[in-house]
Amino acid sequence: MTVAEALDKRLSVRGFLDKPVSRETLETLLTAAQRAPSGGNLQPWRVIALTGKSKDDLIRVAQEKLSKSPMGEPTDRPIYPEDLGEPHRSRRFQVGEDLYGALGIPREDKAARLGWFANNFRFFGAPVALMIVIDECMGHGQWAHTGMFMQSIALLATEMGLGTCMQECWGILRPTLKEHLGLGETEMLYCGMALGYPDWDNPANQMRSARAALSEFAEFRD
């Protein structure tokens, strides 16, 4: 598989097979992804890979917290800007509508939509949960480099027949998960990533989000 093919095939997988990912496969994947670029070679990321009971315990802690605080915990690093403007606002709205459309959940069925969204905090049934950690002292550049590392994981996973879903939603539970994961004093959870073998029969995996045309984001100057 070429890089271009992996980029085209990769999508946010939201339904996984009940099939474990071996420790050897995980180690191979993460070792290869470690070649991702980072300014000054800081390699600012750290990964905690959870399977089995460790993953189940994290899910339980998250569900207990969200049952008391459905909106999560206060954070100075929100997932989206409060003043998200166009065209970004419309793109965010449309991808949600496309997903729920693929699932057959109409807009007026708020309960069903919220119920399905809760699958985020179960990693959509993936056998592996990758928790991406970064030091609080790191700046925007290092967050971008960590994103490159995550993209490398996603593309390598695609090449290996695996699927991923990058999940910034876990950021709404940073204080709780910092304690649960036993992070260092200056460490924080950036986000989570579901990893496993995709269930291509799951309707959630039939949806591919649209991308802007080249003319909308690229400018060529001679």
Salt bridges, closest charged atoms under 4 A:
ASP8 OD1 - ARG208 NH2 3.70
GLU27 OE2 - ARG23 NE 2.80
ASP56 OD1 - LYS55 NZ 3.86
ASP57 OD2 - LYS53 NZ 2.66
ASP57 OD1 - ARG60 NH2 3.92
GLU64 OE2 - ARG60 NH1 3.54
GLU73 OE2 - LYS65 NZ 3.57
ASP76 OD1 - ARG77 NH1 3.26
GLU97 OE2 - ARG107 NE 3.87
GLU97 OE2 - ARG113 NH1 2.97
GLU136 OE2 - LYS178 NZ 3.80
GLU187 OE2 - ARG46 NE 2.81
GLU216 OE1 - ARG91 NH2 3.65
GLU219 OE2 - ARG221 NE 2.64
